[in-house]
Amino acid sequence: MNHFVSKCPICGSEVVVNLYRCKNCNTRISGEFTPNEFSGLSEEDLEFLRLYLKNRGNLTKVAEKLNISYPTAHSYFNRVLANLGYVTTEQNTYSRILEKLETNQIDFSTAISLIKNEREVKS
């Protein structure tokens, strides 16, 4: 069975579902149904979200199970949130700081300074 797509593969616009059919009894329901935000996630994002839910929102456990660092798990989580349309610019900024920290582009004290500066700008 094909994976549901929420965007048109030709123009990228939102698709509308016109028919639902039961695999068991063949009942059909027709109309116009719009997909929810989760239908637009990639398979990788869905798998991450499933693991996150199975671990009751504990990113530390998710990181352990995926054998990745906590900042990487946090970055993945923020990517899923962004793909769902739930991320604020503040969260994006914190994610970028964590990614730079993890890849040794900045050290811990620089990361703390950047976060403090970000908070002062928001105040």
C-alpha positions in Angstrom: 0.0 0.0 0.0 1.2 3.5 -0.8 2.1 6.0 1.8 -0.4 8.9 2.0 0.9 12.1 0.5 -0.5 15.5 1.7 1.1 17.6 -1.1 0.6 17.3 -4.8 3.7 15.7 -6.4 3.3 18.0 -9.4 2.7 21.5 -8.0 3.1 21.0 -4.2 -0.4 22.2 -3.3 -2.4 20.6 -0.5 -4.4 17.5 -1.7 -8.0 16.7 -0.8 -9.1 13.1 -0.2 -12.3 12.2 -1.9 -13.0 8.6 -0.9 -12.4 6.3 2.1 -13.0 2.6 1.7 -13.0 -0.1 4.4 -10.6 -3.0 3.5 -12.8 -5.5 5.4 -16.4 -4.8 4.3 -15.8 -2.5 1.3 -17.9 0.3 2.8 -17.1 3.6 0.9 -17.4 7.1 2.3 -17.1 9.9 -0.2 -16.7 13.7 0.3 -13.9 16.2 0.8 -11.5 15.4 3.6 -8.4 17.4 4.3 -5.4 15.6 5.7 -4.0 16.6 9.1 -0.6 18.0 9.8 0.9 14.6 10.6 0.3 13.3 7.1 2.9 15.7 5.8 5.7 14.3 7.9 8.4 12.2 6.3 8.8 8.5 7.3 11.9 9.5 9.3 10.0 12.2 11.2 7.1 9.8 11.9 9.5 7.1 13.2 11.2 9.7 15.5 7.8 10.8 16.7 6.7 7.2 17.4 9.8 6.6 19.4 9.3 9.9 21.3 5.8 8.9 22.2 6.7 5.3 23.2 9.3 6.9 25.6 6.7 9.2 27.0 8.4 12.4 25.7 11.8 11.6 27.3 14.4 12.9 24.8 17.2 11.4 26.8 15.8 7.9 26.3 15.1 8.6 22.7 18.8 9.7 22.2 19.9 6.5 23.9 17.7 4.3 21.8 18.9 6.0 18.6 22.5 6.0 19.8 22.8 9.8 19.3 23.6 12.7 21.6 20.9 14.6 23.4 21.6 17.8 21.4 21.1 15.8 18.2 17.8 14.3 19.5 16.7 17.8 20.5 17.5 19.0 17.0 15.5 16.1 15.5 12.6 16.9 17.8 12.7 20.6 16.7 12.8 19.5 13.1 9.6 17.5 13.6 8.0 20.4 15.3 9.0 22.7 12.5 7.6 20.3 9.9 4.3 20.3 11.8 4.3 24.1 11.9 4.7 24.3 15.7 8.1 25.9 16.1 8.7 29.5 17.1 11.8 31.5 16.0 13.1 31.3 19.6 13.1 27.5 19.4 14.9 27.6 16.1 17.6 29.8 17.6 18.1 27.5 20.5 18.3 24.5 18.1 20.9 26.2 16.0 23.0 27.0 19.2 22.7 23.3 20.3 23.7 22.1 16.9 26.8 24.3 16.9 27.7 23.2 20.4 27.4 19.5 19.4 29.5 19.9 16.3 32.2 21.8 18.3 31.7 25.0 16.3 31.3 26.8 19.7 32.1 25.9 23.2 29.8 25.6 26.2 30.4 29.1 27.6 29.8 30.6 24.2 26.5 28.6 23.9 25.4 29.9 27.3 26.3 33.5 26.3 24.3 33.2 23.1 21.3 31.8 24.9 21.5 34.6 27.5 21.8 37.2 24.8 18.8 35.8 23.0 16.7 36.0 26.2 17.7 39.6 26.8 16.7 40.6 23.2 13.3 39.0 23.8 12.8 40.9 27.1 
